[in-house]
Amino acid sequence: MKIKDIRLTRLFSKFKTPYVWAMGKNLGQTTILVEVETDAGVVGYGETAPTMTSPEAIHTFLLTAKTVLLGQPITQITDLMKQLFTQNFGHHYASQCHPRIRLFDDSFSLDDVRQVQVTLHVEGEDGFAMDGHSSMAEISRDPSDLVRQTYGAHHQYPDGFMLMMGTLFAPTQDRDTKGGGFTHKLGDVVTISNPQLGSLPNTVRLSTECPPWVFGPTHLMRNLAQRGLL
């Protein structure tokens, strides 16, 4: 008995009262119903853990897993899990940092950070386009408080750290089918921007096709030493 099809359905449960936390306000949570059909006509159901912030990521993972699982014997659970774990489902190249760093000065301060509005634009090779925005003024905790929670007697980062304060924008625009929601596709160009900080474009690719990360801390130290900067 082999897996013939895997169907996914998003189920959104609305909270009676919005849930407010560090990443903003959530009106509800999403669970993805997973329907597995075999070539023998047997159908089984399961569901993902409810999430308030990343249903698109879970949906994308399941779509990728589907390409691995179709046609496989459904009773060989151990083998199926091994096949999934050998796939590149990690977070390698899952985020990108800007090569430029905006320092605080007379024209840009922490108060500006508190009011920053970041715009997002997604443009696909299939003609799909989507726009959104995220306002720092709407997060529930002040940036200075988040820094205190990150760095102090409880955690030290002698080399520094980058604090990601999340985004209040969750894409809900349907892409391929009505009710199917949004998912990225290879070749999507994602651009985040702000007039005071500039723009950061990034193209969606498989992590296995991205340039390998070969320049680490030891390479940096050797490079600085060779230039007489240490």
N, C-alpha and C positions, 0 to 999 in steps of 0.2 A: 504494500500500500504506500503510494508516494504522494507527495504534496503537489496538488494540481493548481491551486490558487491561494493567494493570501489577500484578503480585503481589509481595508482600514476605514474606520468611521470615527470622526471626532465627536465627542460628547462634552458639551459645555454646561457646567453647573454654576448657576449664578448665586452668589452669596446674598443672604438677607441684608447684611451690612458690609460695605466694602472693607477689605483688609488692607490696612496701611502699615508699611514697613520701610526698611532702609531704601529699597529700590522703587518706592512709590506706592501707588494705590492699585489694588487688584479687585476687580468686580466679581471674579469667580475663578474656577479652576477647570482644566481640560483633562479628560481621560480619553485615550484612544482605544476603541474596541477593535480587537484583532480577531478576524474570522478566517479559519484555516480549512480549506476544502481538499479532500483527497480524491484520487482517481477512482476510488471505490464508492464515492458518493457520501462518505462520512464527513460531517462538518463539526468542527470544534471551535469554541470561543474562549477568549481570554481578554485581559485588559492591562494597560500600562498603569503605573502608579500615577495618581493625579498630580498635575503640575500647574503652577500659576505663571511661570515665566518662560518655559522653553518647549511648548508643544511642537513648534516647527522643527526643532532639532531632533526630537524623538520621532516625529513623523518621517523625517529624512532618513534617520537611522533604519527605521523599519522598512522603508522602500528599498534601501540598499541591501538590507538583509534578505529581502524577498528575492532579489536576483541570485543570491547564493543558495536559498533553500528550495526554490521551485525544482521539482523533479527528484528530490531526495526522499529516501525512505523515512516515513514519519516516525517509525518505531525506534530508529537509531539515534536516540537523544544525545548520547555522548559524542557520537561522530558529528552530529549537527552542530553541537556547541563548539567542538574543535574547529570546524570550518569557519564559524563566525569569529572566533577569537584570533584566527590567523589572518583575517581581513584587516585592512587599515581603517579601523573605526575610531582611532584615537584623535587627539586634539593637536597633532602636529600641523603647523601652519594654520591653526584655527583662529588666530588673531594677529593683528599687525599694529606696530607702534610707529608713530610718526618720526621721521629722521630729524625733525626740528623740535626743539624744546622751547616753550614760551616761559621765560623767566618773569618773576614779579618785578615791576618797576613803577614809576610814577603814573604810567598810562595803563597798567594792568595789575590788579591786586586780587586778593582773595574774595573781595566783594564782587568783582567781575565774574569770578568763577561761580559764585552763588547764583548769578543771573544768566549764565551762558545758556544759549539755546542752540542745540546741534541739529542740523538738518541732514536727512538721509535720502539718497536717491539710488534706486536700483534700476538698471537697464540691462535687459537680456538680449541675446542674439536673435531670439524669436520675436522681438518687437515689444515684449512686455516691459512696462515701466511702472514704478511705484515711488511715491514720495512720502516722507514722514518727518517728524521732528521729536525732539526730547528736550525738555526744559529742566535745568538744574534747580530752578526755583520751586519745583514741585516735589522734589525728593523729601522724605520725612526727617532725615537727619542731616545736620549741617556738615559740610566737608571737613571742617576743623575737628569735629567730633569723630568722624570716620578715621581721620589720621591718628587721633589719640587712641582709638580702639585698635589700630593696626600696629602702631609703634610705641614702645615704652619699655617698662621693666619686664613686661610679659613677653615681648618679642623685640629682638634687635636685628637690624639689617645694616651691617657695616658697609656694604656695597651699595646701599640705597634700595629703593623699591618703587614699583609703579602701582598705584592704587586705582583700580577700576571701579567706578561708582555706579556702574550699570546704566541701563537705558529704560526710559518709560515707554518706548515705542515697541509694540509687538505687532508684526504684520498680520493682518487678517484678510487682505484682499485676495480673492480667488484668482488662481493663475491659469489652470488648465480646464477644470470642470467646476460648475457651480456647486458650492458647498465643500469643495475639495481643499480650500485653504491655500496658503502660500508655501512654496518650497523653492530653495535656490536650485539653479541649474548651472552646469559647467559653462563658463564664458560670461556669466553675469558680472557686470561691473558695478561694484558697490562704492559709493562715494559719500563720505561724511564730511561736513564742512561747517565753518563758523567764520564770520568776517574778521574776528580778532585772532583766530588761530590758523586759518588757512584751510586747505582741503586735503583729504587723504583718500585716494582711490585705490581699490583693490579688486583684482579679478579672481573669481571663484575657479579653483582648479583642484584636481586630486592632489593630495599631499605627496603621493608617489611621483607626481610629475613636476613638483616644485623644486627649485634648486636646493641641493643638500646644504644643511647647516654645518659648516666646517670650521668656522672662525669662533673659537671659544675663549674663555678667560686666559688660558695659558698662551694662546696665540696673541692676544692683546698685550700681555706682559712682555713677551718676546719682541713684539713690534715696537713697543715703547722703549725697551732697552736698546734695541738696535738704533733707534733714533736719538739715544742719549737723553731720554726724557724721564728716566728713573734715577 
